[in-house]
Amino acid sequence: EVIIKTSKGNITIALRPDAGPKTVLNFRELAMGGLYRGTTFHRIVPMTSKGFPFVIQGGDPTGTGSGGPGWWLPIEQSSLKHDFGVISMARANDPDSAGSQFFLCLSREGTARLDGQYCAFGETITGEEVIGAIASTPLADPSLGKPVEPPVINSVHLVAAPPRQWSR
């Protein structure tokens, strides 16, 4: 598990190496190395054009939406469906361009189309209200999802996880 400590509260994520083993390893290494400390949720898209809740995005060390760790991660075909609280790797147009940026899904209706296109690699187990608070952040530019005051990721750290049986 990882705990994402934010300026809005904590989110605990159960990582799913069964769904994306290399992606989980990459995320763990970046978290342990401190890359996420002090970064922001730089992109917030509370609704799709069809009115469904979409995503909150963070993990860019530059805060611009263009930064990363200095490498690209090949996409893994995850069996985990994009649904509320699922964490997935963000990327550019190239499917193999994920690095450090990630997003948390806000609804199945808004993110189902991402299945097979992005690697989902974990599920929120606590902190749903924090995800909602981040999604409610006022936006300076709604067309870009740019928040007025981006919520801060204070740290991302690993904690021991209890054994689990996954149903998805």
C-alpha positions in Angstrom: 0.0 0.0 0.0 1.0 3.6 -0.4 -0.3 6.6 1.5 -0.5 9.8 -0.5 -0.5 12.6 2.0 -2.0 15.7 0.5 -2.9 19.2 1.6 -6.5 18.0 1.6 -6.0 14.8 3.6 -4.6 11.3 3.1 -5.4 8.7 0.4 -4.4 5.1 0.9 -4.0 3.1 -2.2 -3.6 -0.7 -2.4 -1.1 -1.3 -5.2 -2.1 -4.1 -7.7 1.1 -5.7 -9.0 -1.2 -8.4 -10.5 -2.6 -5.7 -12.8 0.6 -3.9 -13.7 3.8 -5.3 -12.1 6.3 -3.1 -13.9 4.1 0.0 -13.3 3.8 -0.8 -9.6 7.5 -1.2 -9.4 8.1 2.1 -11.1 5.6 3.9 -8.9 7.1 2.3 -5.7 10.7 3.3 -6.7 9.6 6.9 -7.4 7.7 7.1 -4.1 10.7 5.7 -2.2 13.0 8.1 -4.0 10.9 11.1 -2.9 10.0 12.2 -6.4 6.4 13.0 -5.5 7.2 15.1 -2.4 6.0 18.6 -2.9 4.4 18.0 -6.3 0.8 19.0 -7.0 -2.5 17.8 -8.5 -1.8 20.1 -11.5 -4.8 18.9 -13.6 -8.3 18.5 -12.3 -11.1 17.5 -14.7 -14.2 17.2 -12.6 -16.5 16.4 -15.5 -16.3 15.0 -19.0 -18.1 16.8 -21.9 -20.9 14.3 -21.3 -21.2 15.4 -17.6 -19.5 12.4 -15.9 -16.8 12.8 -13.2 -13.4 12.2 -14.8 -9.9 12.5 -13.1 -7.5 14.3 -10.9 -3.9 14.2 -12.1 -0.6 14.6 -10.2 3.0 13.3 -10.1 4.7 15.9 -12.4 7.8 17.2 -10.7 7.6 20.4 -12.8 3.9 21.0 -12.1 3.3 21.9 -15.7 1.9 18.6 -17.0 5.0 18.0 -19.1 7.5 16.7 -16.6 8.5 13.3 -15.6 11.3 11.2 -14.1 13.5 11.2 -17.2 12.4 7.9 -18.7 9.3 6.4 -20.3 7.6 3.2 -19.1 6.2 0.8 -21.7 2.4 0.4 -21.2 1.2 -2.8 -19.6 -2.2 -4.2 -20.4 -3.9 -4.0 -17.0 -6.9 -6.1 -16.2 -8.0 -3.5 -13.6 -11.0 -1.4 -14.8 -11.0 2.3 -14.5 -13.5 3.2 -11.8 -13.8 5.6 -8.9 -10.6 5.6 -6.9 -8.5 3.6 -9.3 -5.0 5.0 -9.9 -3.6 4.8 -13.4 -0.5 6.1 -15.2 -0.9 9.3 -17.3 0.9 9.5 -20.6 1.3 11.5 -23.7 0.0 10.3 -27.1 2.6 7.6 -27.3 1.2 4.6 -25.3 4.8 3.9 -24.0 5.3 7.4 -22.6 4.2 7.1 -19.0 6.8 8.1 -16.4 5.7 9.6 -13.1 2.4 11.2 -13.7 -0.7 9.4 -12.5 -4.4 10.1 -12.2 -7.1 9.0 -9.9 -10.5 8.2 -11.5 -13.7 10.0 -10.4 -16.3 7.6 -11.9 -16.7 4.5 -14.0 -19.0 6.3 -16.4 -16.3 9.0 -17.1 -13.3 6.7 -17.3 -14.4 3.4 -18.7 -13.1 4.5 -22.2 -9.6 4.5 -20.6 -9.6 0.7 -20.1 -6.8 -0.9 -22.2 -5.4 2.6 -23.1 -3.8 3.4 -19.8 -2.3 1.1 -17.1 -4.4 1.0 -14.0 -2.3 -0.3 -11.1 -4.1 0.3 -7.8 -7.3 1.0 -5.9 -8.2 3.5 -3.2 -9.0 1.8 0.1 -9.4 5.0 2.2 -9.6 8.7 1.4 -12.5 8.8 -1.0 -13.6 12.1 0.6 -10.1 13.5 -0.1 -10.4 12.6 -3.8 -13.7 14.4 -3.8 -12.2 17.5 -2.1 -9.4 17.6 -4.6 -11.9 17.2 -7.5 -13.9 20.2 -6.0 -10.8 22.5 -6.1 -11.7 25.8 -7.9 -10.2 26.0 -11.4 -8.4 29.0 -12.9 -8.8 27.5 -16.4 -11.5 24.8 -16.7 -10.6 24.0 -20.3 -7.1 22.9 -19.1 -8.1 21.7 -15.7 -5.7 24.1 -14.1 -6.5 24.7 -10.4 -6.3 28.2 -8.8 -4.4 26.7 -5.9 -3.2 23.2 -6.8 -3.6 20.7 -4.0 -0.1 19.6 -2.8 1.2 16.1 -2.5 3.2 16.4 0.7 4.5 12.8 0.4 3.9 9.3 -0.9 5.2 6.5 1.2 4.9 2.8 1.4 3.3 0.9 4.2 2.8 -2.8 4.9 -0.4 -4.2 3.4 -2.6 -6.9 4.8 -3.2 -10.0 2.5 -6.2 -9.4 0.1 -8.3 -11.3 -2.4 -9.1 -9.1 -5.4 -12.4 -9.5 -7.2 -11.7 -7.3 -10.3 
